[in-house]
Amino acid sequence: MWYYSIVDTTPPTANSCPTDVLINVELGETEGEATWTEPSSTDLSGTDQLVSRSRAPGTPFPLGDTTVTYLYTDDSGNTATCVFCVTVGTEDTTPPSITGCPVQPVVEQVELGTAGTFVTWTPPTATDLSDPVTVNVNQNPGSFFLVGTMAITYTFTDAENNQNICRFDVVVTTIDSAGPEVFQCPSEARAIVELGITSSVVRLYDEPFATDNSNAPNLLQTQTCQPGGSYPVV
């Protein structure tokens, strides 16, 4: 009489074993959460089961490479593994942080009739997780600005090409602080008359006039004496 024993020597099959997982976290972080679809297994005996896994999805992983291993076994002691790598890297996605960006326009006044003036301000600065930070500005402090408004733009860029922008206006306005300039103002006007005459007409050959930076057409406000008028003898 012969006796036969059926022995299962075929290991389970690991199904849907993930490929390597790569995640990036913000520069300065020390770990990141990795997720994946967990593998499964099949076996001829139908008795396969997960014995262990070194890491679970949705848990934090340190920077660098971490090997994840799933171990399956059946009732005959045959085993199968699913092995893949989780890599946590860093990247800088944060733009530079700007300090000292003016929140109000930089305003300068010039005398009416002046084309413009030199305007200065304290330049803003920026710091970043990854140095260096480069800056580009369309007009530097100390430049000459014409009367009017000009937008100033500082663009800060880090090594990963993240950008942050500071914008403000330089406004040059005019003010008229100079009074009108008077011309042909006589020190006095005299008329000589015959003794006994009580009044006389006094004429000015050249009336006084004035000019002003404002180019106002009518500068004369009051006039106490009219040329050609009759005035008493004193």
C-alpha positions as CSV (number, residue, x, y, z in Angstrom):
1,M,0.0,0.0,0.0
2,W,1.3,3.4,-1.0
3,Y,0.6,6.6,0.9
4,Y,0.9,10.0,-0.7
5,S,1.3,13.3,1.0
6,I,0.3,16.5,-0.8
7,V,2.7,19.3,0.2
8,D,2.1,23.0,-0.7
9,T,5.5,24.4,-1.7
10,T,4.2,27.3,-3.7
11,P,4.5,30.6,-1.9
12,P,1.6,33.2,-1.9
13,T,1.6,35.8,-4.6
14,A,1.8,39.4,-3.6
15,N,-0.6,41.4,-5.7
16,S,-0.5,45.2,-6.6
17,C,2.8,45.8,-4.8
18,P,3.3,49.6,-5.0
19,T,6.1,51.1,-7.0
20,D,8.5,53.3,-5.0
21,V,6.7,56.3,-3.4
22,L,8.2,59.8,-3.7
23,I,6.9,62.8,-1.7
24,N,8.3,66.2,-1.2
25,V,7.8,68.4,1.9
26,E,8.5,72.1,2.5
27,L,12.1,73.0,3.0
28,G,12.7,73.0,6.8
29,E,10.2,70.2,7.5
30,T,11.7,66.9,8.9
31,E,9.1,64.4,7.9
32,G,6.2,63.8,5.6
33,E,3.1,61.7,5.4
34,A,3.1,59.0,2.6
35,T,0.1,57.1,1.4
36,W,-0.3,54.2,-1.0
37,T,-2.8,51.5,-1.8
38,E,-1.9,48.4,0.3
39,P,-1.0,45.2,-1.6
40,S,-2.9,41.9,-1.1
41,S,-2.0,38.3,-1.7
42,T,-3.4,35.0,-3.1
43,D,-2.4,31.4,-2.5
44,L,-3.2,28.0,-3.9
45,S,-4.3,26.9,-0.4
46,G,-6.4,29.9,0.2
47,T,-4.8,30.2,3.6
48,D,-2.6,33.1,2.9
49,Q,-2.5,36.0,5.3
50,L,-0.6,39.2,6.1
51,V,2.0,38.4,8.8
52,S,3.6,41.9,9.1
53,R,4.2,45.2,7.5
54,S,7.0,47.5,8.5
55,R,5.1,50.7,7.9
56,A,1.5,51.7,7.4
57,P,0.2,54.2,4.8
58,G,-0.8,57.6,6.1
59,T,2.0,57.7,8.7
60,P,4.9,60.1,8.9
61,F,8.2,59.2,7.3
62,P,11.5,60.9,7.9
63,L,13.6,62.6,5.3
64,G,15.4,60.2,3.0
65,D,14.7,56.6,2.0
66,T,12.6,54.2,4.0
67,T,12.1,50.6,3.0
68,V,8.6,49.2,3.5
69,T,8.1,45.5,3.6
70,Y,4.9,43.4,3.6
71,L,5.2,39.7,4.5
72,Y,2.6,37.1,3.6
73,T,2.6,33.4,4.6
74,D,0.3,30.4,4.1
75,D,-0.4,27.5,6.4
76,S,2.5,25.6,4.8
77,G,4.9,28.2,5.9
78,N,5.5,29.5,2.4
79,T,6.2,33.3,2.3
80,A,6.0,36.1,-0.1
81,T,7.1,39.7,0.3
82,C,6.2,43.1,-1.2
83,V,9.1,45.5,-0.9
84,F,9.2,49.1,-2.0
85,C,10.8,52.4,-1.0
86,V,9.3,55.6,0.4
87,T,11.5,58.6,-0.3
88,V,10.9,61.9,1.4
89,G,12.6,64.9,-0.2
90,T,12.4,68.7,0.4
91,E,11.4,71.5,-1.9
92,D,11.0,75.3,-1.4
93,T,7.5,76.4,-2.5
94,T,7.4,79.4,-0.1
95,P,8.0,82.8,-1.7
96,P,10.5,85.3,0.0
97,S,9.2,87.2,3.0
98,I,9.3,91.0,2.4
99,T,10.1,93.5,5.2
100,G,9.7,97.2,4.9
101,C,7.5,97.5,1.9
102,P,5.9,101.0,2.1
103,V,2.2,100.9,2.8
104,Q,1.6,104.5,1.8
105,P,2.8,106.4,-1.3
106,V,6.2,108.2,-1.0
107,V,5.2,111.9,-1.5
108,E,7.4,114.8,-2.4
109,Q,6.4,118.4,-3.1
110,V,8.2,120.8,-5.5
111,E,7.7,124.5,-6.3
112,L,5.2,125.2,-9.0
113,G,6.9,125.3,-12.3
114,T,9.6,122.8,-11.3
115,A,9.9,119.7,-13.5
116,G,10.5,117.2,-10.7
117,T,12.9,116.3,-7.9
118,F,15.1,113.5,-6.6
119,V,13.2,111.1,-4.3
120,T,14.6,108.7,-1.9
121,W,13.2,106.0,0.4
122,T,14.4,103.0,2.5
123,P,14.4,100.0,0.2
124,P,12.5,96.9,1.3
125,T,14.3,93.7,2.0
126,A,13.4,90.0,1.9
127,T,14.4,86.7,3.6
128,D,13.8,83.2,2.3
129,L,14.0,79.5,3.3
130,S,16.6,79.0,0.6
131,D,19.2,81.7,0.0
132,P,20.1,83.6,-2.0
133,V,17.3,86.1,-2.8
134,T,17.7,88.3,-5.8
135,V,15.9,91.6,-6.2
136,N,14.9,93.5,-9.3
137,V,13.5,97.1,-9.1
138,N,12.3,99.4,-11.9
139,Q,13.6,102.6,-10.2
140,N,16.1,103.0,-7.5
141,P,15.8,105.5,-4.6
142,G,17.6,108.7,-5.2
143,S,16.4,108.8,-8.8
144,F,14.9,111.9,-10.5
145,F,11.1,111.8,-10.7
146,L,9.0,114.0,-12.8
147,V,5.8,115.7,-11.4
148,G,3.1,113.0,-11.3
149,T,2.8,109.4,-10.0
150,M,5.1,106.5,-10.8
151,A,4.6,102.9,-9.6
152,I,7.6,101.3,-8.0
153,T,7.9,97.5,-8.1
154,Y,10.4,95.4,-6.2
155,T,10.5,91.7,-7.3
156,F,12.2,89.3,-5.0
157,T,13.1,85.8,-6.3
158,D,14.6,82.9,-4.4
159,A,16.7,80.0,-5.7
160,E,13.6,77.9,-6.6
161,N,12.1,80.8,-8.6
162,N,9.5,81.6,-6.0
163,Q,8.6,85.3,-6.2
164,N,7.1,88.0,-4.0
165,I,6.4,91.6,-5.0
166,C,6.4,94.9,-3.2
167,R,4.6,97.7,-5.0
168,F,4.1,101.3,-4.0
169,D,3.8,104.7,-5.7
170,V,6.1,107.7,-5.8
171,V,4.0,110.9,-6.0
172,V,5.6,114.3,-6.9
173,T,3.2,117.2,-6.4
174,T,3.5,120.9,-6.8
175,I,3.0,123.7,-4.4
176,D,2.9,127.5,-5.0
177,S,4.8,129.1,-2.1
178,A,6.2,132.1,-4.0
179,G,4.1,135.3,-4.1
180,P,3.6,137.3,-7.4
181,E,6.5,139.4,-8.6
182,V,5.5,143.1,-9.1
183,F,7.0,145.3,-11.9
184,Q,6.8,149.0,-12.6
185,C,5.7,149.9,-9.1
186,P,6.4,153.6,-8.6
187,S,7.7,154.9,-5.3
188,E,5.3,157.8,-5.6
189,A,3.3,159.8,-8.2
190,R,3.3,163.7,-8.1
191,A,1.5,166.4,-9.9
192,I,2.4,170.1,-9.5
193,V,-0.6,172.5,-9.6
194,E,-1.0,176.3,-9.5
195,L,-1.3,177.8,-6.1
196,G,-4.9,177.9,-5.0
197,I,-5.9,174.8,-6.9
198,T,-7.4,172.2,-4.5
199,S,-7.2,169.1,-6.6
200,S,-5.6,167.7,-9.7
201,V,-5.6,164.7,-12.1
202,V,-2.6,162.3,-11.5
203,R,-1.6,160.1,-14.4
204,L,0.9,157.1,-14.5
205,Y,2.6,156.5,-17.7
206,D,3.3,152.8,-16.8
207,E,0.9,151.0,-14.6
208,P,2.4,148.4,-12.3
209,F,1.8,144.7,-13.1
210,A,2.6,141.3,-11.6
211,T,3.5,137.8,-12.8
212,D,3.3,134.5,-10.9
213,N,4.3,130.9,-11.2
214,S,0.7,129.9,-11.3
215,N,0.2,131.9,-14.6
216,A,-3.1,133.1,-13.1
217,P,-4.7,135.6,-15.5
218,N,-6.1,138.0,-12.9
219,L,-3.6,138.7,-10.1
220,L,-4.8,142.1,-9.2
221,Q,-7.0,141.8,-6.1
222,T,-7.4,145.4,-4.9
223,Q,-6.6,148.9,-6.2
224,T,-6.9,151.9,-3.9
225,C,-6.2,154.6,-6.5
226,Q,-7.2,154.8,-10.1
227,P,-4.7,156.3,-12.7
228,G,-6.1,159.4,-14.2
229,G,-8.3,160.1,-11.1
230,S,-8.6,163.5,-9.4
231,Y,-6.8,163.8,-6.1
232,P,-6.8,166.6,-3.5
233,V,-3.8,168.8,-3.0
234,V,-1.9,168.0,0.2
